Amino acid sequence: MRVGYYLWGFLGDKKFNNDGQEITAPDGNTIYSWSIINELQERGNEVTLFHDRDRIGFNKLGIDLFKSFASKTRFKAYQNCNIINVNSLSDQIFDYMLIEWRWIMHGRNDFGTKANNPKVFQPDYEDMITLIDYCNTKNIPFIVYDLDYKLTVDDIKRFNIKYIAEPGDKFCKIENLGAKVLRVYQPFDFRFINDVTTTLKEHPSKDIIYVGNEYERNWAVEKYLPKGTDIWGNWLEPAHIDSANKFPYLNFHKRVNASELPSIYYDSISTVLLAKKEYAENHFITPRLTESIFYGTVPFFIEEFGEKTISKFAGKYSDFLTVHNKKEVEKKVKILKKNYGLRCDIIKYMRVIMSFIDVKFYVNTIESVLGDN
């Protein structure tokens, strides 16, 4: 089969702009998109992408662009993709498309920015609409993957969206939606779950970390992160510096690329899985959880995710890994700091119990739409 996959992100460890300068763009595609592509290819599908944002990095670094983990497989997945510009689709036929949802961000991808400030304009929203219109015109089934909870019921009707890949419960709760909801988890290829490290660092220099951006997470920072927590993300950038100033007792660092994650996590005991309130209320756990167990850092689940969701991911360690406030985080980190064996047991156990998010189950769910057509 021929499958189109629209993503506005990077597959490699490092990201470069069109001028060849290294940047730290806020996307999480590196941790999961390669596994979707590779699984589709291993099933004999021809995968087509509609942007190649990794080309400059690949020209600079070659296979080392994928050095941090699963290097050969990620490189192969990237190399074996077709690349087609959305404006050159012509009469291209696909069996189906997977489209990661984009939305208008003023000053970045809106049509006013395109007209008045073309140097900073990004075509992600415009290109997505072009693809959706093409699918509707050609009767190509397409699945919208809503990773940021920016898709609305009006969007579903306006763009004739028939299938939604839902990482939480948001759209599962809506009656008469007009679209079929495919419940999925953020995927990972668990054949590589021990690829980076099988032995944790016995005496890390950091007790508690959070790697992630500021977007709508201030409430969780205030409730859960104790004094001295180290945070990497966009918090020190001009548009978000107010958040950093609000928490002077935390240690803020620059935003980082995927190539820097292994060393940051490896040198840390624990992380807290902060989330937007909407994510937590709808039981959507982001790839930060996969990152933490993959790189060897014990994850704490905030209570807002709910007992049932936490139990699914943490199993017998659910009670210990659930936190209700920053004092409890501090208390449990002290236990982990004194008990290296417990840290190792938690990571080893979760690398097994979380295999239900393996990419093969994700692709099985996505491909289920073919039976409707």
ZICOR-V344690 format. One record per backbone hydrogen bond with DSSP energy under -1.0 kcal/mol. CO is the residue of the C=O (numbers start at 0). NH is the residue of the N-H. Records with the same first field share a line. If there is no record, write none. Layout:
# ZICOR-V344690
CO: NH ; NH
This chain:
# ZICOR-V344690
0: 45
1: 94 ; 95
2: 47
3: 97
5: 99
12: 258
14: 22
16: 19
20: 16
24: 26
27: 30
28: 32
31: 35
32: 36
33: 37
34: 38
35: 39
36: 40
37: 41
38: 42
39: 44
40: 43
45: 2
46: 81
47: 4
48: 83
51: 54
53: 57
54: 58
55: 59
56: 60
57: 61
60: 63
61: 64
62: 65
63: 66
64: 12
69: 73
70: 74
71: 75
72: 76
73: 77
74: 78
75: 79
77: 80
81: 48
84: 87
88: 91
95: 3
96: 142
97: 5
98: 144
104: 107 ; 108
107: 121
109: 113
110: 114
111: 115
112: 116
116: 119
122: 126
123: 127
124: 128
125: 129
126: 130
127: 131
128: 132
129: 133
130: 134
131: 135
132: 136
133: 137
134: 139
140: 96
142: 98
143: 164
144: 100 ; 146
151: 155
152: 156
153: 157
154: 158
155: 160
161: 179
162: 143
163: 181
164: 145
165: 183
168: 172
179: 163
181: 165
187: 189 ; 358
188: 191
191: 194
205: 268
206: 269
207: 229
208: 271
209: 231
213: 216
216: 220
217: 221
218: 222
219: 223
220: 224
222: 325
225: 228
228: 250
229: 209
230: 252
231: 211
233: 236
236: 239 ; 240
239: 242 ; 243
240: 244
241: 245
243: 246
246: 249
248: 227
250: 230
252: 232
256: 259
259: 263
260: 264
261: 265
262: 266
264: 267
266: 205
268: 297
269: 208
270: 299
271: 273
275: 279
276: 280
277: 281
278: 283
279: 282
281: 168
285: 288
286: 290
287: 291
288: 292
289: 293
290: 294
291: 296
297: 270
299: 272
300: 322
301: 304
302: 305
305: 309
306: 310
307: 311
308: 312
309: 313
310: 314
313: 316
314: 317
316: 320
317: 321
320: 300
322: 302
324: 328
325: 329
326: 330
327: 331
328: 332
329: 333
330: 334
331: 335
332: 336
333: 337
338: 342
339: 343
340: 344
341: 345
342: 346
343: 347
344: 348
345: 349
346: 350
348: 351 ; 352
349: 353
351: 354
353: 356
354: 357
356: 187
357: 360 ; 361
358: 362
359: 363
360: 364
361: 365
362: 366
365: 368
366: 369
367: 370
368: 371
369: 372
